[in-house]
Amino acid sequence: MPAYNRQATIAPALASVLGQSYRHLELLVVDDGSTDATAEVVERFAEVDDRVRFVRLGENAGRSAARNRALDMARGEFVTIIDSDDLFAPTRLERLVAAAGRFPGDDVFLDDNLQFAFRKERVVLRGRSVYPTGVVRGRIHPVWIEGYLRWSAASKLFVRRSLIEHLAIRFPVEMEQAEDYVVLLRVLFEGRSRRLIRVPESLYWYRRPYEDRRDAAWLVEQGIRALTKAQELADNRELDEMVPRIRQFMEQNPDDGDPRRRFDPRRFTRDRLVLVWCFAWGRVVDQPSRPGLRDAIEHALTLDQPQQH
């Protein structure tokens, strides 16, 4: 967990990890030169729970540098990442560890990402990451990787640390955006192509502004830069064949986070129609569980005190 000036949000994030049903974990928190009370909040949790390992970088070096420091410290069999304003569902690690046990020959796993925002001081659920392998919750299964890269690629991966170390993978510190996309592509393609195993449940809860207007052209530029960098590092023919199609999709479907522009009919390419259909069908499938998920997120956001481990 990298953290920079997150005193207002980091306590629930910490509590959501330390309150996991799967208890055998270490939480590596790297403070990236915060100037607020972020460090004090983390230290309060570390005093109570010895699974928290806390490091302060001293100067703001960026989230990639913070994540790399945590990777250097990691001792567990698996590695995953959480941002300091997001949340884990209580069973996230349990379900991912179980999936890894069912697929011992695979190294890279994911779950669904559920976005939430605040509107009029209430939690509002946004979209769930949707994969072209299907939106209905069901069995754990391999994902069609190109479809995932074109239509989603939004998850926080759960990866065997042995693969990270074997490939000497670290986040590119020179990138301001899409640095996690480079890591995603490297773990899937560097050396050889690998399967990506999905747990079809909304277990990573991702906070975002209700209306997030960003520079769409800049986001596309950074995504293409990440594709190019990963392509150079992975040196994989399958990825080389995919990149032109993924790049075309990025250029045709810039996402600035504004729903009014995202679903503008003038932007409806064939791929866009598939994506919108998946999200619409996913909303129908999710509808019975959405009130419970919203309540669970609201409850998790109130957990700001450390509990004795």
C-alpha positions as CSV (number, residue, x, y, z in Angstrom):
1,M,0.0,0.0,0.0
2,P,1.6,3.2,-1.1
3,A,0.4,6.3,0.7
4,Y,0.8,10.0,0.2
5,N,-1.2,12.5,2.3
6,R,-4.1,10.1,2.9
7,Q,-4.9,10.7,6.5
8,A,-8.6,11.0,5.6
9,T,-8.9,7.7,3.9
10,I,-6.1,5.3,4.9
11,A,-7.6,4.0,8.2
12,P,-10.5,2.1,6.5
13,A,-8.1,0.8,3.8
14,L,-5.8,-0.6,6.5
15,A,-8.7,-2.0,8.5
16,S,-10.1,-3.7,5.4
17,V,-6.8,-5.6,4.8
18,L,-6.2,-6.5,8.5
19,G,-9.8,-7.6,8.9
20,Q,-9.5,-10.2,6.1
21,S,-10.9,-13.7,6.8
22,Y,-7.5,-15.0,5.6
23,R,-5.3,-14.0,8.4
24,H,-1.8,-15.1,7.3
25,L,-0.7,-11.9,5.6
26,E,1.7,-9.0,5.9
27,L,0.7,-5.4,5.1
28,L,3.5,-3.4,3.7
29,V,2.7,0.3,3.9
30,V,5.1,2.8,2.3
31,D,4.6,6.5,3.1
32,D,5.7,8.5,0.1
33,G,6.8,11.7,1.9
34,S,3.4,12.6,3.3
35,T,3.2,16.1,5.0
36,D,-0.1,15.3,6.9
37,A,-0.9,12.8,9.6
38,T,-0.8,9.7,7.4
39,A,2.2,8.3,9.2
40,E,0.6,8.7,12.6
41,V,-2.5,6.8,11.5
42,V,-0.4,3.9,10.1
43,E,1.7,3.8,13.2
44,R,-1.4,3.5,15.3
45,F,-2.4,0.4,13.5
46,A,1.2,-1.0,13.5
47,E,1.4,-0.7,17.3
48,V,-1.6,-3.0,17.7
49,D,-1.1,-5.4,14.8
50,D,2.4,-6.8,14.1
51,R,1.4,-7.8,10.6
52,V,1.8,-4.1,9.6
53,R,5.3,-3.2,8.3
54,F,5.7,0.5,7.8
55,V,8.4,2.4,5.9
56,R,8.7,6.2,5.4
57,L,10.6,7.2,2.2
58,G,11.2,10.8,3.5
59,E,10.7,12.5,0.2
60,N,7.8,12.2,-2.3
61,A,9.2,9.8,-5.0
62,G,5.9,8.7,-6.6
63,R,3.7,5.7,-6.2
64,S,5.9,3.5,-8.3
65,A,8.9,4.0,-6.1
66,A,6.7,3.3,-3.0
67,R,5.4,0.1,-4.5
68,N,8.9,-1.0,-5.5
69,R,10.1,-0.5,-2.0
70,A,7.2,-2.7,-0.7
71,L,8.1,-5.4,-3.4
72,D,11.7,-5.4,-2.1
73,M,10.4,-6.0,1.4
74,A,7.8,-8.7,0.5
75,R,8.2,-12.2,2.1
76,G,4.8,-13.8,1.3
77,E,4.1,-16.4,-1.3
78,F,1.7,-14.0,-3.1
79,V,1.7,-10.2,-3.7
80,T,-1.2,-7.9,-4.3
81,I,-1.7,-4.1,-4.1
82,I,-4.3,-1.8,-2.6
83,D,-4.4,1.9,-3.0
84,S,-4.7,3.9,0.3
85,D,-8.2,5.1,-0.4
86,D,-9.7,1.7,-1.6
87,L,-11.0,-1.3,0.2
88,F,-10.8,-5.1,0.2
89,A,-14.0,-7.1,0.6
90,P,-13.6,-9.2,3.8
91,T,-13.1,-12.4,1.9
92,R,-10.9,-11.1,-0.9
93,L,-7.6,-12.8,0.0
94,E,-9.3,-16.0,1.1
95,R,-11.0,-16.4,-2.3
96,L,-7.8,-15.6,-4.3
97,V,-5.7,-17.9,-2.2
98,A,-8.3,-20.7,-2.8
99,A,-8.2,-20.0,-6.5
100,A,-4.4,-20.3,-6.5
101,G,-4.8,-23.6,-4.8
102,R,-7.1,-24.8,-7.5
103,F,-4.8,-23.7,-10.2
104,P,-1.3,-24.5,-8.8
105,G,0.3,-24.3,-12.3
106,D,-0.8,-20.7,-12.8
107,D,0.7,-17.5,-11.3
108,V,-1.6,-14.6,-12.1
109,F,-5.1,-14.1,-10.7
110,L,-7.7,-11.4,-10.5
111,D,-11.1,-10.6,-9.1
112,D,-13.7,-8.1,-10.1
113,N,-13.3,-4.4,-9.4
114,L,-16.4,-2.6,-8.1
115,Q,-16.3,1.2,-8.3
116,F,-17.9,3.4,-5.7
117,A,-18.3,7.1,-5.2
118,F,-19.9,9.6,-2.9
119,R,-22.9,11.7,-3.9
120,K,-24.7,13.9,-1.4
121,E,-22.6,12.1,1.4
122,R,-24.0,8.7,0.4
123,V,-22.1,5.8,-1.2
124,V,-23.1,5.3,-4.8
125,L,-22.1,2.1,-6.6
126,R,-20.7,2.6,-10.1
127,G,-19.7,-0.2,-12.6
128,R,-18.2,-3.5,-11.9
129,S,-15.2,-4.6,-14.0
130,V,-16.7,-6.8,-16.7
131,Y,-14.9,-9.4,-18.7
132,P,-15.9,-10.8,-22.1
133,T,-15.8,-14.3,-20.6
134,G,-19.1,-13.5,-18.9
135,V,-20.6,-11.3,-16.3
136,V,-22.6,-13.9,-14.3
137,R,-20.9,-15.0,-11.1
138,G,-19.9,-18.6,-11.4
139,R,-16.9,-20.9,-11.4
140,I,-13.3,-19.7,-11.3
141,H,-12.0,-19.7,-14.8
142,P,-9.3,-18.4,-17.2
143,V,-9.9,-15.1,-18.9
144,W,-9.7,-14.3,-22.6
145,I,-6.7,-12.1,-22.2
146,E,-7.0,-9.9,-25.3
147,G,-10.6,-9.1,-24.4
148,Y,-9.6,-8.3,-20.9
149,L,-6.9,-5.9,-22.1
150,R,-9.2,-4.2,-24.5
151,W,-12.3,-3.9,-22.4
152,S,-11.2,-3.7,-18.8
153,A,-7.6,-4.3,-17.5
154,A,-8.7,-2.5,-14.3
155,S,-8.0,-5.1,-11.6
156,K,-5.3,-5.2,-8.9
157,L,-3.6,-8.5,-9.7
158,F,-2.8,-11.2,-7.2
159,V,0.5,-12.8,-8.3
160,R,2.9,-15.4,-7.0
161,R,5.9,-13.6,-5.7
162,S,8.2,-16.2,-7.3
163,L,7.1,-14.9,-10.7
164,I,7.7,-11.3,-9.8
165,E,11.2,-12.1,-8.5
166,H,12.0,-14.4,-11.5
167,L,11.2,-11.6,-14.0
168,A,12.7,-8.9,-11.7
169,I,9.6,-6.9,-12.2
170,R,9.3,-3.4,-10.7
171,F,7.0,-0.5,-11.4
172,P,8.5,2.0,-13.9
173,V,9.3,5.1,-11.8
174,E,9.5,7.4,-14.9
175,M,5.8,6.9,-15.7
176,E,3.1,9.2,-14.1
177,Q,0.2,7.0,-15.4
178,A,-0.5,3.4,-16.5
179,E,2.6,2.1,-14.7
180,D,0.5,-0.8,-13.4
181,Y,-0.5,-1.6,-17.0
182,V,3.2,-2.2,-17.8
183,V,3.5,-4.6,-14.8
184,L,0.3,-6.3,-15.9
185,L,1.6,-6.9,-19.4
186,R,5.0,-8.1,-18.2
187,V,3.6,-10.7,-15.8
188,L,1.3,-12.0,-18.5
189,F,3.8,-12.1,-21.4
190,E,7.4,-11.6,-20.5
191,G,9.4,-14.8,-21.3
192,R,6.2,-16.6,-22.4
193,S,2.5,-16.1,-22.4
194,R,0.6,-17.0,-19.2
195,R,-3.0,-17.6,-18.3
196,L,-5.0,-15.2,-16.2
197,I,-7.4,-16.8,-13.7
198,R,-10.5,-14.9,-12.6
199,V,-12.5,-15.1,-9.4
200,P,-15.8,-13.7,-10.6
201,E,-16.7,-11.8,-7.5
202,S,-16.6,-8.0,-6.7
203,L,-13.9,-8.2,-4.1
204,Y,-11.8,-5.1,-4.8
205,W,-13.7,-1.9,-4.0
206,Y,-12.3,1.0,-5.9
207,R,-13.0,4.6,-4.8
208,R,-13.4,7.2,-7.5
209,P,-15.0,10.7,-7.8
210,Y,-18.6,10.8,-8.8
211,E,-17.7,12.8,-11.9
212,D,-14.1,12.3,-12.9
213,R,-13.3,14.5,-15.9
214,R,-9.8,13.9,-17.0
215,D,-7.7,14.7,-20.1
216,A,-8.8,11.8,-22.3
217,A,-6.1,12.5,-24.9
218,W,-3.4,12.4,-22.2
219,L,-4.8,9.1,-20.8
220,V,-4.6,7.6,-24.3
221,E,-1.1,8.8,-24.7
222,Q,0.0,7.3,-21.4
223,G,-1.7,4.0,-22.2
224,I,0.0,3.8,-25.6
225,R,3.3,4.6,-23.9
226,A,2.8,1.8,-21.4
227,L,1.9,-0.6,-24.3
228,T,5.1,0.3,-26.1
229,K,7.3,0.0,-23.0
230,A,5.8,-3.4,-22.0
231,Q,6.2,-4.6,-25.6
232,E,9.9,-3.8,-25.5
233,L,10.4,-5.5,-22.2
234,A,8.3,-8.6,-22.7
235,D,9.6,-9.4,-26.2
236,N,6.6,-11.7,-26.9
237,R,5.2,-12.4,-30.3
238,E,1.7,-12.9,-29.0
239,L,1.7,-9.5,-27.3
240,D,3.2,-7.9,-30.5
241,E,0.3,-9.2,-32.5
242,M,-2.2,-7.8,-29.9
243,V,-0.8,-4.4,-29.5
244,P,-2.1,-2.8,-32.8
245,R,-5.6,-3.9,-31.9
246,I,-5.4,-2.8,-28.3
247,R,-3.9,0.6,-29.4
248,Q,-6.7,1.1,-32.0
249,F,-9.3,0.4,-29.2
250,M,-7.6,2.9,-26.9
251,E,-7.6,5.6,-29.6
252,Q,-11.2,5.0,-30.6
253,N,-12.5,4.7,-27.0
254,P,-10.8,7.4,-24.9
255,D,-12.2,7.3,-21.3
256,D,-12.2,10.5,-19.4
257,G,-14.5,9.1,-16.7
258,D,-17.5,11.3,-17.6
259,P,-20.6,9.1,-18.2
260,R,-22.2,11.6,-20.5
261,R,-19.3,11.4,-22.9
262,R,-18.5,7.8,-22.2
263,F,-21.8,6.7,-23.6
264,D,-22.2,9.2,-26.3
265,P,-23.8,7.4,-29.3
266,R,-21.3,9.0,-31.6
267,R,-18.5,7.0,-30.0
268,F,-20.2,3.6,-30.4
269,T,-17.8,1.4,-32.3
270,R,-18.4,-2.3,-32.4
271,D,-16.1,-2.8,-29.5
272,R,-17.8,-0.1,-27.6
273,L,-21.2,-1.7,-28.1
274,V,-19.8,-5.0,-26.7
275,L,-18.5,-3.1,-23.7
276,V,-21.7,-1.2,-23.0
277,W,-23.7,-4.4,-23.4
278,C,-21.5,-6.2,-20.9
279,F,-21.9,-3.3,-18.4
280,A,-25.6,-3.2,-18.9
281,W,-26.0,-6.9,-18.5
282,G,-23.7,-6.9,-15.5
283,R,-25.9,-4.2,-13.9
284,V,-28.9,-6.5,-14.4
285,V,-27.1,-9.5,-12.9
286,D,-25.7,-7.5,-10.0
287,Q,-29.0,-5.7,-9.1
288,P,-30.1,-8.0,-6.3
289,S,-26.8,-7.8,-4.6
290,R,-26.1,-4.1,-5.0
291,P,-27.9,-2.8,-1.9
292,G,-25.9,-5.3,0.2
293,L,-22.7,-4.4,-1.4
294,R,-23.4,-0.7,-0.8
295,D,-24.1,-1.4,2.8
296,A,-20.9,-3.4,3.1
297,I,-18.8,-0.6,1.7
298,E,-20.5,2.0,3.9
299,H,-19.7,-0.2,6.9
300,A,-16.1,-0.8,5.9
301,L,-15.6,3.0,5.6
302,T,-16.5,3.4,9.3
303,L,-13.8,1.0,10.4
304,D,-11.0,3.4,11.3
305,Q,-9.6,1.9,14.5
306,P,-7.1,-0.9,14.8
307,Q,-8.2,-4.2,16.3
308,Q,-6.1,-6.5,18.4
309,H,-4.7,-9.3,16.2
